[in-house]
Amino acid sequence: MTQLLINLLVFLVSVLLLITVHEFGHFCVARWLGVKVVRFSVGFGRPLWRWIGRSGTEYVIALLPLGGYVRLLDERDGGEVPEKDQPLAFNRQSILKRALIILAGPGINVLFAVFAFWIMWMIGVERMRPVVGEVIPESIAAQSGFPVGAEIMAVNGQPTTNWPKVTIALVGWLGETGDLPIQARLKNEPPRTYIMHLNNWRTNSLQPDPLTSLGLKPFQPEIPLTIGKVRADSPAALAGLRVGDKILTINGEKLTDWVDLVKQIQSHPNELVQLTVERGHEPIHLDIKVGRQLSRFQWIGYMGIEPIAVDWPVGMVYQLKYSPGSAFLASLKEVQVLTKFNFVVLAKLIRGQVSMKSLGGPISIYQSTSFAFHQGLIIFIGFLGLLSLMLAIVNILPIPGLDGGHILFFIIEAIMRRPLSPAVQMLIVRLGFIFLLVIMMQATINDIFRSVS
């Protein structure tokens, strides 16, 4: 339960931070261009704290920490605007000024992403070379003759020095047919090109993993069954398990590796199981009451143990770390690559090459945030950068109700030389909100099916 509360807190703080940054962009540019900001609220609902600044802006921290908003002075809101404040109203500004204020939200999210990636690249992040550890029999990769142990060098000529680059390259081929050349090499051998015939390529609509669906699985070093850490007050500690114990069997069934152990324990929440462990070359039988924790809407078992550290083969893991100047250029490149990647996925969704079932909603964001947080500070900072960039991209889409919808109205106004009537704008915005609600419901349903599958 403590872990669940920590994960929930991290999720709420992350979402609140990025949305507050977004609204701060609107706020700063509005003030800079001489538009009055009526309220800057962090959170929604009943105000818990409020303060009115010298400019008359009301700053609020509200009850529900699920976002925030900036309210600009606008005569179209229905309230009476004093004559002295009318030049400060948003609706009286030029199209250019209004567009700059609207674009400032997504813009500052992009700047936040650049900053996060800059920090990440300066501190350094580990990457794994894309060496294949398993080729699934009768898969597309197996039919191409792709060998186990080969390192993927390029996908259709696009260099791939780590697994994220492989994934990004393969996603660009989702829903496509024809032949996909993948260049790879075995150690101490020249590179070879393997042709993946994609005409019968099928991916899981809920979790479209392009790598596994081709029949390729990343190399993972075998994790032995020796305990490297026992958490205090955990079921394992209460049962007498110690660091250095090697777990041999569970309920009489022989275990193959640590992954097998985890699967067995997770399938026995709140149950009494018998372990056979090797301690000092002697077998010991222990009864242990497996604990339970909530994961993806179901209870799974846990013992509170971790394996010993496993060494990767020399050269398999490398660190990407840059000087401040080079890290900044790398962060700009990261934003460029990820922006293109997101628009490629969006285009595939529109064309039907990627199923709408693959959309992720709040549950997916919560799970990804929790996972990134537990991977360490550097990974978490990079994840916040990614999330901020995705928030910018979503908001810039020309959908009424989003920032991009406002820009669409401004373009129409510039072409027609007059704005759409308030009634027409309101109707279009309501239709936009209905569309967004349907998309959010679809994404949430997808999350639920993913979690219970």
C-alpha positions as CSV (number, residue, x, y, z in Angstrom):
1,M,0.0,0.0,0.0
2,T,2.9,2.4,0.8
3,Q,4.4,1.7,-2.7
4,L,1.0,2.4,-4.3
5,L,0.7,5.8,-2.5
6,I,4.2,6.7,-3.5
7,N,3.5,5.9,-7.1
8,L,0.2,7.8,-7.0
9,L,2.0,10.9,-5.5
10,V,4.7,10.8,-8.1
11,F,2.1,10.6,-10.9
12,L,0.1,13.5,-9.5
13,V,3.2,15.7,-9.0
14,S,4.5,14.9,-12.5
15,V,1.2,15.8,-14.2
16,L,0.7,18.9,-12.1
17,L,4.3,20.0,-12.8
18,L,3.9,19.7,-16.6
19,I,0.5,21.3,-16.8
20,T,1.6,24.1,-14.5
21,V,4.6,24.7,-16.8
22,H,2.2,24.7,-19.8
23,E,-0.1,27.3,-18.1
24,F,2.9,29.4,-17.0
25,G,3.8,29.8,-20.7
26,H,0.4,31.3,-21.4
27,F,0.7,33.5,-18.3
28,C,4.2,34.9,-19.1
29,V,3.5,35.8,-22.7
30,A,0.1,37.3,-21.9
31,R,1.7,39.5,-19.2
32,W,4.5,40.4,-21.6
33,L,2.1,41.4,-24.4
34,G,0.0,43.5,-22.0
35,V,-3.0,41.2,-21.6
36,K,-4.5,41.1,-18.1
37,V,-4.4,37.7,-16.3
38,V,-7.4,37.4,-14.1
39,R,-6.5,34.1,-12.4
40,F,-3.6,31.6,-12.4
41,S,-4.7,28.4,-10.7
42,V,-2.7,25.3,-9.9
43,G,-5.3,22.6,-9.6
44,F,-9.1,22.7,-10.0
45,G,-12.0,23.1,-7.6
46,R,-12.3,24.9,-4.3
47,P,-9.3,27.2,-3.6
48,L,-7.1,26.1,-0.7
49,W,-4.9,29.2,-0.8
50,R,-5.2,32.4,-2.8
51,W,-3.2,35.6,-3.1
52,I,-3.8,38.7,-5.3
53,G,-0.8,40.3,-6.8
54,R,-0.2,44.0,-7.5
55,S,-1.3,43.6,-11.1
56,G,-4.6,42.3,-9.9
57,T,-4.0,38.6,-10.9
58,E,-5.4,36.1,-8.4
59,Y,-3.0,33.2,-7.7
60,V,-4.7,30.0,-6.5
61,I,-3.8,26.6,-5.3
62,A,-7.0,24.5,-5.6
63,L,-8.2,21.3,-4.1
64,L,-7.9,18.9,-7.1
65,P,-4.3,18.5,-8.2
66,L,-5.2,17.3,-11.7
67,G,-3.9,20.3,-13.7
68,G,-4.4,24.0,-13.8
69,Y,-5.5,26.9,-15.9
70,V,-5.0,30.6,-16.7
71,R,-8.0,32.9,-17.0
72,L,-7.4,35.9,-19.2
73,L,-9.5,39.1,-19.2
74,D,-12.0,38.5,-22.0
75,E,-15.2,40.5,-22.8
76,R,-16.8,37.3,-24.3
77,D,-17.0,35.6,-20.9
78,G,-20.1,37.5,-20.2
79,G,-18.9,39.7,-17.3
80,E,-18.7,43.5,-17.5
81,V,-15.2,44.7,-18.2
82,P,-14.4,48.2,-16.9
83,E,-13.6,50.7,-19.6
84,K,-10.0,51.3,-18.3
85,D,-9.3,47.5,-18.6
86,Q,-10.8,47.0,-22.1
87,P,-7.5,47.5,-23.9
88,L,-6.1,44.7,-21.7
89,A,-8.7,42.2,-22.8
90,F,-7.6,39.1,-24.8
91,N,-10.3,39.5,-27.4
92,R,-9.2,43.0,-28.3
93,Q,-5.6,41.9,-29.2
94,S,-4.4,41.4,-32.7
95,I,-4.4,37.8,-34.2
96,L,-0.6,37.7,-33.9
97,K,-0.7,38.5,-30.2
98,R,-3.5,36.1,-29.4
99,A,-1.7,33.4,-31.4
100,L,1.6,34.0,-29.5
101,I,-0.2,33.7,-26.1
102,I,-1.8,30.4,-27.2
103,L,1.4,29.0,-28.7
104,A,3.3,29.8,-25.5
105,G,1.8,26.9,-23.6
106,P,3.0,24.1,-26.0
107,G,6.2,26.2,-26.6
108,I,7.3,26.2,-23.0
109,N,6.6,22.4,-22.9
110,V,9.0,21.9,-25.7
111,L,11.6,24.1,-23.9
112,F,11.1,22.0,-20.8
113,A,11.7,18.9,-22.8
114,V,14.9,20.4,-24.2
115,F,16.0,21.3,-20.7
116,A,15.2,17.8,-19.3
117,F,17.1,16.0,-22.1
118,W,20.0,18.4,-21.7
119,I,20.3,17.5,-18.0
120,M,20.0,13.8,-18.9
121,W,22.7,13.9,-21.5
122,M,25.1,15.9,-19.3
123,I,24.7,13.5,-16.4
124,G,24.8,10.5,-18.8
125,V,22.5,7.6,-19.5
126,E,23.2,3.9,-20.1
127,R,22.2,2.2,-23.3
128,M,22.3,-1.4,-24.3
129,R,23.6,-2.5,-27.7
130,P,20.8,-4.1,-29.7
131,V,22.0,-7.6,-29.5
132,V,19.3,-10.3,-30.2
133,G,19.0,-12.9,-27.5
134,E,16.2,-15.0,-29.0
135,V,14.6,-15.5,-32.4
136,I,11.1,-16.9,-32.1
137,P,10.7,-20.1,-34.2
138,E,8.6,-19.7,-37.4
139,S,8.5,-15.9,-37.0
140,I,9.2,-13.4,-39.8
141,A,12.8,-13.0,-38.4
142,A,13.3,-16.8,-38.2
143,Q,12.2,-17.1,-41.9
144,S,14.7,-14.5,-42.8
145,G,17.5,-16.5,-41.3
146,F,18.3,-13.9,-38.6
147,P,20.8,-15.4,-36.1
148,V,20.7,-15.4,-32.4
149,G,23.5,-13.2,-30.9
150,A,23.6,-10.7,-33.9
151,E,23.7,-7.0,-33.2
152,I,21.2,-4.9,-35.2
153,M,23.2,-2.2,-37.1
154,A,20.5,-0.5,-39.2
155,V,16.9,-0.8,-40.1
156,N,16.2,0.1,-43.7
157,G,19.5,2.0,-43.7
158,Q,18.7,3.9,-40.5
159,P,21.5,3.4,-38.0
160,T,20.5,1.8,-34.7
161,T,23.1,1.9,-31.9
162,N,20.7,1.0,-29.1
163,W,17.2,-0.5,-28.5
164,P,15.2,2.8,-28.4
165,K,16.5,3.6,-31.9
166,V,15.6,0.1,-33.1
167,T,12.0,0.5,-31.8
168,I,11.6,4.0,-33.3
169,A,12.8,2.7,-36.7
170,L,10.5,-0.3,-36.6
171,V,7.4,1.7,-35.5
172,G,7.8,3.6,-38.8
173,W,7.0,0.3,-40.5
174,L,3.9,-0.6,-38.6
175,G,1.0,-1.4,-40.9
176,E,3.3,-1.5,-43.9
177,T,3.8,-4.4,-46.3
178,G,6.7,-5.4,-48.6
179,D,10.3,-6.1,-47.6
180,L,12.2,-4.6,-44.7
181,P,16.0,-4.9,-44.8
182,I,17.7,-5.1,-41.4
183,Q,21.4,-5.1,-41.3
184,A,23.1,-7.0,-38.5
185,R,26.3,-8.7,-37.6
186,L,27.6,-11.5,-35.4
187,K,30.7,-10.8,-33.4
188,N,33.9,-10.8,-35.5
189,E,31.9,-11.2,-38.7
190,P,31.1,-8.7,-41.4
191,P,27.5,-7.2,-41.4
192,R,24.8,-9.0,-43.4
193,T,21.4,-7.9,-44.5
194,Y,18.3,-9.9,-43.5
195,I,15.0,-9.3,-45.4
196,M,11.9,-9.3,-43.3
197,H,8.8,-10.1,-45.5
198,L,6.1,-8.0,-43.9
199,N,3.0,-9.1,-45.8
200,N,1.8,-11.3,-42.9
201,W,3.1,-9.0,-40.2
202,R,0.6,-8.9,-37.3
203,T,1.0,-7.0,-34.0
204,N,-1.0,-7.0,-30.8
205,S,-3.6,-4.2,-31.2
206,L,-3.5,-3.4,-27.5
207,Q,0.3,-3.6,-27.1
208,P,1.9,-3.3,-30.6
209,D,5.4,-4.4,-29.9
210,P,7.1,-4.3,-33.3
211,L,10.2,-6.1,-32.2
212,T,8.6,-9.2,-30.7
213,S,6.0,-9.4,-33.4
214,L,8.8,-9.8,-35.9
215,G,10.2,-12.6,-33.8
216,L,13.2,-10.8,-32.1
217,K,13.8,-10.6,-28.4
218,P,16.6,-8.5,-26.8
219,F,19.5,-10.3,-25.1
220,Q,19.2,-10.5,-21.3
221,P,21.9,-12.0,-19.1
222,E,20.6,-15.0,-17.1
223,I,19.7,-13.9,-13.6
224,P,20.7,-16.6,-11.1
225,L,18.4,-17.7,-8.2
226,T,20.8,-16.3,-5.5
227,I,19.3,-13.7,-3.2
228,G,21.2,-10.4,-3.2
229,K,18.9,-8.3,-0.9
230,V,16.2,-9.1,1.6
231,R,13.9,-6.1,2.4
232,A,13.3,-5.5,6.1
233,D,9.9,-6.6,7.5
234,S,9.1,-8.4,4.2
235,P,7.6,-11.9,4.0
236,A,11.0,-13.2,3.0
237,A,12.7,-11.6,6.1
238,L,10.0,-12.9,8.4
239,A,10.4,-16.4,7.0
240,G,14.2,-16.3,7.6
241,L,15.5,-16.0,4.1
242,R,19.1,-14.5,3.9
243,V,21.3,-12.8,1.4
244,G,23.3,-15.5,-0.4
245,D,20.5,-18.1,-0.2
246,K,20.0,-19.9,-3.5
247,I,16.3,-20.8,-4.2
248,L,16.0,-24.2,-5.7
249,T,12.3,-25.1,-5.7
250,I,8.9,-23.7,-4.8
251,N,6.2,-26.2,-3.7
252,G,8.5,-28.9,-5.0
253,E,8.8,-27.5,-8.5
254,K,12.3,-26.8,-9.8
255,L,13.0,-23.3,-10.8
256,T,15.0,-22.3,-13.9
257,D,16.0,-18.7,-13.3
258,W,14.9,-15.6,-11.4
259,V,12.2,-14.7,-13.9
260,D,10.6,-18.1,-13.3
261,L,10.8,-17.4,-9.6
262,V,9.0,-14.1,-10.0
263,K,6.2,-15.6,-12.0
264,Q,5.7,-18.3,-9.4
265,I,5.6,-15.9,-6.5
266,Q,3.3,-13.5,-8.3
267,S,0.8,-16.3,-8.9
268,H,0.5,-17.1,-5.1
269,P,-0.6,-13.9,-3.4
270,N,-1.5,-14.4,0.3
271,E,-0.7,-18.1,0.1
272,L,1.6,-20.3,2.1
273,V,4.3,-21.8,-0.1
274,Q,7.3,-24.1,0.6
275,L,10.7,-23.1,-0.6
276,T,13.8,-25.2,-0.8
277,V,17.0,-23.1,-0.6
278,E,20.6,-23.9,-0.7
279,R,22.5,-22.3,2.2
280,G,26.1,-23.2,2.8
281,H,25.8,-26.2,0.4
282,E,23.0,-27.6,2.5
283,P,19.3,-27.7,1.4
284,I,16.9,-26.0,3.8
285,H,13.1,-26.1,3.6
286,L,11.2,-23.0,4.6
287,D,7.5,-22.2,4.7
288,I,6.7,-18.6,3.7
289,K,3.5,-16.6,3.7
290,V,3.6,-14.7,0.4
291,G,2.5,-11.1,0.6
292,R,0.4,-9.3,-1.9
293,Q,0.4,-6.0,-3.7
294,L,-2.0,-4.4,-6.2
295,S,-0.7,-4.3,-9.8
296,R,-2.9,-3.5,-12.8
297,F,-6.2,-4.1,-11.1
298,Q,-5.2,-7.4,-9.6
299,W,-3.4,-8.7,-6.5
300,I,0.0,-10.3,-7.2
301,G,2.3,-12.0,-4.7
302,Y,5.6,-10.7,-3.5
303,M,8.3,-11.8,-1.1
304,G,10.6,-8.7,-0.8
305,I,13.8,-10.1,-2.3
306,E,16.1,-9.0,-5.0
307,P,18.7,-11.0,-7.0
308,I,22.4,-10.5,-6.9
309,A,23.9,-8.0,-9.4
310,V,24.5,-9.5,-12.8
311,D,27.4,-8.4,-15.0
312,W,26.6,-7.8,-18.7
313,P,29.1,-8.9,-21.3
314,V,31.9,-6.5,-21.9
315,G,30.9,-3.8,-24.4
316,M,27.2,-4.7,-24.3
317,V,26.4,-1.6,-22.1
318,Y,27.7,1.8,-22.9
319,Q,27.1,5.3,-21.5
320,L,26.0,8.3,-23.5
321,K,27.4,11.5,-21.8
322,Y,28.2,14.8,-23.3
323,S,29.7,18.2,-22.5
324,P,27.2,21.0,-21.9
325,G,27.4,22.3,-25.4
326,S,27.2,18.9,-27.1
327,A,24.4,17.8,-24.6
328,F,22.3,20.8,-25.7
329,L,22.7,19.8,-29.4
330,A,21.9,16.2,-28.5
331,S,18.7,17.4,-26.6
332,L,17.6,19.4,-29.7
333,K,18.1,16.3,-31.8
334,E,16.2,14.2,-29.3
335,V,13.2,16.6,-29.5
336,Q,13.4,16.5,-33.3
337,V,13.4,12.7,-33.4
338,L,10.7,12.2,-30.9
339,T,8.5,14.9,-32.5
340,K,8.8,13.1,-35.9
341,F,8.1,9.8,-34.2
342,N,4.9,11.0,-32.5
343,F,3.6,12.5,-35.8
344,V,4.4,9.3,-37.6
345,V,2.3,7.3,-35.1
346,L,-0.5,9.9,-35.3
347,A,-0.5,9.6,-39.1
348,K,-0.7,5.8,-38.8
349,L,-3.6,6.1,-36.4
350,I,-5.5,8.3,-38.8
351,R,-4.8,6.0,-41.8
352,G,-5.8,2.9,-39.7
353,Q,-2.3,1.3,-39.9
354,V,-2.2,1.4,-36.1
355,S,-5.2,0.4,-34.1
356,M,-7.0,2.9,-31.9
357,K,-6.7,0.1,-29.3
358,S,-3.0,1.0,-28.9
359,L,-3.9,4.4,-27.5
360,G,-2.8,4.9,-23.8
361,G,-4.8,6.9,-21.3
362,P,-4.3,8.0,-17.7
363,I,-3.6,4.5,-16.4
364,S,-0.8,3.9,-18.9
365,I,0.7,7.3,-18.0
366,Y,0.5,6.4,-14.3
367,Q,2.2,3.0,-14.9
368,S,4.9,4.6,-17.2
369,T,5.6,7.4,-14.6
370,S,5.9,4.9,-11.8
371,F,8.2,2.6,-13.8
372,A,10.5,5.6,-14.8
373,F,10.6,6.8,-11.3
374,H,11.8,3.5,-10.0
375,Q,14.5,3.3,-12.7
376,G,16.4,6.2,-11.2
377,L,16.6,10.0,-11.3
378,I,18.2,10.2,-14.8
379,I,15.6,8.0,-16.5
380,F,12.8,9.9,-14.7
381,I,14.1,13.3,-15.9
382,G,14.2,12.0,-19.4
383,F,10.7,10.6,-19.1
384,L,9.4,14.0,-17.9
385,G,11.0,15.5,-20.9
386,L,9.2,13.0,-23.2
387,L,5.9,13.6,-21.4
388,S,6.2,17.3,-21.7
389,L,6.9,17.0,-25.4
390,M,3.9,14.8,-25.9
391,L,1.7,17.3,-24.0
392,A,2.9,20.0,-26.4
393,I,2.2,17.9,-29.5
394,V,-1.3,16.9,-28.4
395,N,-2.1,20.5,-27.5
396,I,-1.0,21.8,-30.9
397,L,-3.4,19.5,-32.8
398,P,-6.1,21.5,-34.6
399,I,-8.9,20.2,-32.4
400,P,-11.4,22.6,-30.9
401,G,-10.9,22.7,-27.1
402,L,-7.1,22.4,-27.4
403,D,-4.6,25.2,-28.1
404,G,-4.4,24.1,-31.7
405,G,-8.2,24.6,-32.0
406,H,-7.7,28.3,-31.0
407,I,-5.0,28.6,-33.7
408,L,-7.4,27.1,-36.2
409,F,-10.0,29.8,-35.3
410,F,-7.3,32.5,-35.7
411,I,-6.4,31.2,-39.2
412,I,-10.1,31.2,-40.2
413,E,-10.4,34.7,-38.8
414,A,-7.4,35.9,-40.8
415,I,-8.8,34.4,-44.0
416,M,-12.4,35.7,-43.5
417,R,-11.1,39.0,-42.1
418,R,-13.6,38.6,-39.2
419,P,-14.0,36.0,-36.4
420,L,-16.6,33.3,-36.4
421,S,-19.6,34.2,-34.4
422,P,-19.5,33.3,-30.7
423,A,-22.4,30.9,-31.2
424,V,-20.6,29.1,-34.0
425,Q,-17.3,29.0,-32.0
426,M,-19.1,27.6,-29.0
427,L,-20.8,24.9,-31.0
428,I,-17.5,23.8,-32.6
429,V,-15.7,23.8,-29.2
430,R,-18.5,21.6,-27.7
431,L,-18.1,19.2,-30.6
432,G,-14.3,19.2,-30.0
433,F,-14.8,18.4,-26.4
434,I,-17.1,15.5,-27.3
435,F,-14.5,14.2,-29.7
436,L,-11.8,14.5,-27.0
437,L,-14.1,12.8,-24.5
438,V,-14.6,9.8,-26.9
439,I,-10.9,9.5,-27.4
440,M,-10.2,9.6,-23.7
441,M,-12.8,7.0,-23.0
442,Q,-11.3,4.8,-25.7
443,A,-7.8,5.2,-24.3
444,T,-9.1,4.4,-20.7
445,I,-10.9,1.3,-21.9
446,N,-7.7,0.3,-23.7
447,D,-5.8,0.8,-20.4
448,I,-8.2,-1.4,-18.5
449,F,-8.0,-4.2,-21.1
450,R,-4.2,-4.0,-21.1
451,S,-4.1,-4.2,-17.4
452,V,-6.3,-7.3,-17.0
453,S,-4.9,-9.1,-20.1
